[in-house]
């Protein structure tokens, strides 16, 4: 039989381990981004930096929700997908991310204008939108 204190310690260690893992991923991501920026300065190729700056926050958002999702996976319940949450929160976030990448891509270079909200708050707006998108994407899966 478990005592409440044992469960609390296990829970603390579980979340603390995830905090360390996420911290390491952020650290390695920042090192990789800095290397990408150095290469971009030498080769005058900005697109890989833009792609990384848009995709890396999505990965962080996924990792922020992953510990809870793993706990939910262990439960034996029916899986559902919350379409309302996904459409109301994740899709607008994905739009912001896409509009921050598209003008720099070969597909939309020079022909697509960047919405003003991204220009005013970039890269912060894109970073927040990426974290929100990654988190809400996994959060939309419910048991």
C-alpha positions as CSV (number, residue, x, y, z in Angstrom):
1,X,0.0,0.0,0.0
2,X,1.3,3.5,-0.9
3,X,1.4,6.3,1.5
4,X,0.5,9.8,0.3
5,X,4.1,10.9,0.9
6,X,5.5,8.1,-1.3
7,X,3.2,9.1,-4.2
8,X,4.1,12.7,-3.8
9,X,7.9,11.9,-3.9
10,X,7.4,9.7,-7.0
11,X,5.4,12.4,-8.7
12,X,7.9,15.1,-7.8
13,X,10.8,13.0,-9.2
14,X,8.8,12.3,-12.4
15,X,8.1,16.0,-13.1
16,X,11.6,17.0,-11.9
17,X,13.2,14.5,-14.3
18,X,11.1,15.9,-17.2
19,X,12.1,19.5,-16.2
20,X,15.8,18.4,-16.5
21,X,15.1,16.7,-19.9
22,X,13.3,19.8,-21.2
23,X,16.0,22.0,-19.9
24,X,18.7,19.9,-21.7
25,X,16.7,20.0,-24.9
26,X,16.4,23.8,-24.7
27,X,20.1,24.0,-24.0
28,X,21.0,21.8,-27.0
29,X,18.5,23.6,-29.2
30,X,20.1,27.0,-28.4
31,X,23.5,25.7,-29.2
32,X,22.3,24.3,-32.5
33,X,20.5,27.5,-33.3
34,X,23.7,29.5,-32.7
35,X,25.6,27.2,-35.0
36,X,22.9,27.6,-37.7
37,X,23.2,31.4,-37.3
38,X,27.0,31.3,-37.8
39,X,26.6,29.2,-41.0
40,X,23.8,31.5,-42.2
41,X,26.1,34.5,-41.8
42,X,28.9,32.8,-43.8
43,X,26.7,31.4,-46.5
44,X,24.0,34.1,-46.6
45,X,21.3,31.4,-46.2
46,X,18.6,32.6,-43.7
47,X,15.9,29.9,-44.3
48,X,17.4,27.2,-42.1
49,X,17.5,29.6,-39.2
50,X,13.9,30.7,-39.8
51,X,12.7,27.1,-40.0
52,X,14.5,26.2,-36.8
53,X,13.2,29.2,-35.0
54,X,9.6,28.2,-36.0
55,X,9.9,24.5,-35.4
56,X,11.9,24.4,-32.2
57,X,9.2,26.1,-30.1
58,X,6.7,23.5,-31.4
59,X,9.0,20.7,-30.1
60,X,9.2,22.5,-26.7
61,X,5.4,22.7,-26.6
62,X,5.2,19.0,-27.3
63,X,7.7,18.2,-24.6
64,X,5.8,20.4,-22.1
65,X,2.7,18.3,-22.6
66,X,4.3,14.9,-23.0
67,X,4.7,14.1,-19.2
68,X,0.9,14.4,-18.7
69,X,0.1,12.6,-21.9
70,X,2.3,9.6,-20.7
71,X,0.3,9.5,-17.5
72,X,-3.0,9.6,-19.5
73,X,-1.8,6.8,-21.8
74,X,-1.5,4.5,-18.8
75,X,-5.2,4.9,-18.1
76,X,-7.5,2.5,-19.8
77,X,-10.1,4.8,-21.3
78,X,-11.4,5.6,-24.8
79,X,-9.3,8.1,-26.8
80,X,-11.0,11.2,-28.2
81,X,-9.7,14.2,-30.1
82,X,-10.9,17.7,-29.0
83,X,-11.5,19.3,-32.4
84,X,-12.9,22.5,-30.9
85,X,-9.7,23.2,-28.9
86,X,-7.6,22.2,-31.9
87,X,-9.5,24.5,-34.4
88,X,-9.9,27.4,-31.9
89,X,-6.3,27.5,-30.5
90,X,-3.9,25.3,-32.5
91,X,-4.9,26.3,-36.1
92,X,-4.5,30.1,-35.4
93,X,-1.1,29.3,-33.8
94,X,-0.2,27.2,-36.9
95,X,-1.2,30.1,-39.1
96,X,1.1,32.5,-37.3
97,X,4.0,30.0,-37.5
98,X,3.3,29.4,-41.2
99,X,3.1,33.1,-42.0
100,X,6.5,33.6,-40.3
101,X,8.1,30.9,-42.4
102,X,6.4,31.2,-45.8
103,X,7.8,34.6,-47.0
104,X,11.3,33.3,-46.5
105,X,10.7,29.9,-48.2
106,X,11.3,29.3,-51.9
107,X,7.6,28.8,-52.3
108,X,6.5,32.2,-51.1
109,X,9.6,34.3,-51.4
110,X,8.7,37.9,-52.2
111,X,5.1,37.2,-53.1
112,X,3.6,36.7,-49.6
113,X,3.4,39.6,-47.2
114,X,3.9,39.0,-43.5
115,X,0.9,39.9,-41.3
116,X,1.6,42.9,-39.1
117,X,1.2,41.0,-35.8
118,X,4.2,38.9,-36.7
119,X,6.3,41.9,-37.8
120,X,5.6,43.8,-34.6
121,X,6.3,41.0,-32.2
122,X,8.6,38.7,-34.1
123,X,10.3,36.4,-33.1
124,X,8.4,36.4,-29.8
125,X,5.0,36.0,-31.4
126,X,6.3,33.1,-33.4
127,X,7.9,31.5,-30.4
128,X,4.8,31.7,-28.3
129,X,2.6,30.5,-31.1
130,X,4.9,27.5,-31.6
131,X,4.8,26.5,-27.9
132,X,1.1,26.9,-27.8
133,X,0.6,24.8,-31.0
134,X,2.8,22.0,-29.8
135,X,1.2,21.9,-26.4
136,X,-2.4,22.1,-27.7
137,X,-1.7,19.5,-30.4
138,X,-1.0,16.9,-27.7
139,X,-3.6,18.3,-25.3
140,X,-6.3,17.8,-27.9
141,X,-5.8,14.0,-27.5
142,X,-8.0,13.1,-24.5
143,X,-8.8,9.9,-22.7
